[in-house]
Amino acid sequence: GLLTARLMTAVSPSLVVPRIFLLSSILHFVEWWVAGWNAGVAAILIYLQIAILASALISGFWSMLEDRFDARTARKHLGRIVAASTFGGLVGGVVTQFVGSGLSVANMLPVLAGFHLVSALITTTLSAGSKACRQRSPEPKRQQASGLTVLATVPYVRNLALLILASTLGAGLLDYVFKVRAAAAYTEGPELVRFFALFYTASGIATFLVQSMLSRVAVEKLG
């Protein structure tokens, strides 16, 4: 996290994010190869990759959007972007249902690698838009305060950081307990994949409906 934060400060997120997606795609292919001779080692590598790179990709993606849109324009598109991400989770659940439970768990890895490769291409296209946006509305250079200074001096940012820390910690613990209980109830690999595919598909549908109907209204009316 510290490394990617420094990278995206020193170098534009539009350069960093596509390369991380490409690296993630390559790693998924490597894990697919490893799974052929040791599924346990592959599982550990996958978990570490998702835990380390996912937060960097998410924060980098939102940083790219900040470069592309001004605050007023971003507010108009925010609800649709979040709804689209939820719809992507819904599609992922459906794909997992057909691929992971129908063939094997390991065969999900090249599918994931393909999705990340597509994401690398899309974010490369977005980066061109970010550069054009910056060229149209250049900002004067100003001294940037460090992240720690902002956390120490701006109560709003500090409260947001504490909220994210607490919610992420709670979500991580709940996710662990949930998956342990699911693994105890479904001992076979295909059954476990099918369960998670159905669960994430159902939760994706519910979240998509809520976000597509309420998020834009909430942002526009409540601020």
N, C-alpha and C positions, 0 to 999 in steps of 0.2 A: 504494500500500500504506500509506504513512504517513497519507494523507488519510482512507482508510476506517478505519484503526485509531483515529484521533482521533475520527472520526464515531461509531464504535461505542462509544467510551468516553464521549463527551458525550451521545449519544443511544442509546436501546436498539437492539440489533441487530434486534429484531422490527419496528422502524420503517424501518431502513436497507435490509435485505435485500430485502423485496418491491419497494421502489422501484428498486433496482439491477436486479432481474429485469425490471421494466417498462421501464427505460431500455434494457436489453440487447435486449428484444424490438423496441422502436422502432428501434434501430440496425440490427438485422438486416433490417427492412423497407427502411430507407434504403439499406443495402448491396445489397439486391435490385434497387432502382431504379438504383443506380449501375452494377451489373453489366450492365444493359441497354445501356449505351453505352461502358463501359470496364471490362472484366473484371480488368485488372491493378490498377487503383486499388481496386476492390472487394476483391480478394484481400488487399491491404495493410491495408485498413480492418478486414477480418475478423480477420486475424492480430493486429493491435494490440488489437482489442476483446477477443478471447479471452485474450491474454496479460495484459491489464490487469485485466479484470473477473473472470476465472475464479477467481483466488486470493482476491479480495475476497468473492466469492459463497460459496466453499467455507469460508473462515474464518468468515464471517458466519453461515452455516448451522449450523456447530458451536457458535458462540456462542449462537445461539438455542436449541439443544438444552440447553446448559448452564443457560440461564435456565429451561427447562421442566422438567428432571429434576434431582433430587438425584443424588449420585454413585452411590449404591446402585442406584437405579432405572435410571440411565443404563447401568450395567454390564449389566443384564439385556437392554436393548434395543439395545445397541451392535452386536452381531453381526448382528442382523436389519436394522438401518439400513444398515450397510456392504454386506450382501448385496443389499439392495434397490437401492442405488446401482449395484452391479455389474450387477444385472438390468436397470436402466435403460440402461446402456451396451450390453447385449446387444440390447435392443429397438431402440436407436438404430442399431446395425449392421444389423439386419434392415430397418428403415425406409430407411436409406441405400441398401441393396441394391436396393430396389424403386423408390425415388423418384429418387435421384441417378443411378444407372446406366440407369434406364428412361426418364427424361425429360431432365433436364440437371442439371449441377452447381449452376447458379444457383437451380434450383427447390428445393434443400435449404434456402435461406435463409428463405422464409416458413414452412417446416416448423419450423426452429429457432426462429423468432420465436413460433410457436404454442406450442412446448414451454416457452419462457421465460415466456410469458404465463400458461400453466397453473401454472408454478412460482411466479409472483408471487401468484396466487390461493391456492395451497396454503400458502405461507409467511405470507400474511396470516391464514389460518385458524390456523396454528401460533402466530402472535404473540398471538392471543387467549388461547390456552392458556398461553403464557408469562406474560402479565399476571395470569391467574387464579392461577397457581402462586406468583407473587411476592406476591399479596395474601393467600394462605393462610398463607404462611410468611415474614413480613417479617423482614429481618435488620437488626440495628443498624448505623447508619452508622459507617464506620471510614475512617481515612486510607489511601488507596491509594498504593502506591509506583509510581514510573514504570517503564515497561518496561525502560529502560536500567539502572535501579538493580537490578531483579530479575536481569537478565542478568549484571550485574557481581558480585552477591552470592550468588546461588543456583546452585551447581554443577550441580544436576540440570536446571534450566531451560536453563542455558548449554550443557550437553551435548546436550540435545534440539534446541536451536537449531542447533548445529553439525551434528548428524546430518541435520536437515532441509535445511540449506544444502548439504551435500555430496551428499545423495541427489538433491535437485532439480537441482543442477548436472550430476551424472552422467546423470540421466534426460533432461535437456534436450539434452545432447550426443549421447546415443544416439538420441534421437528424431529429431534433425536428420540424423544419418548414415543412419538407417533410411529416412527419407522421401526423402532425396536418391537413394539407391540404388533405391528403389521408383519414383521419377519417371523415372530413367534406364531402367528396365526396361519401364515402361508409359508410353508417350508420349502415348497418347490419353486425353482426360479421362474418358470413361465407363469405360474399362478400369482407370484408376487408382482411380476411385471404387469400382468393383466389388472390386478387390483389398483396399482398406482396409476396406470393409464386411465382407468375408469374414474378414479378419485380426482385426478388433475383435470380430466375432461369436464366432469360435472362442476368442479369449483371454477374452472375457466369460463364455462357458460354463465354461471351466476355472476362472477366478477365482471365479465364483459358487458352483461346487461346493465349492471349497476353503473359502471363507469361510462358507458355510452349514453345512458339516459340522464345521469345525475351529475357527472364530474364537471362538464362545461357549465351547466346551470349554477352549480355550487361556486365555481371559480368566478363567474361573471357577477353573481348576486352577492356573494359573501366576501369576495376578494381573497 
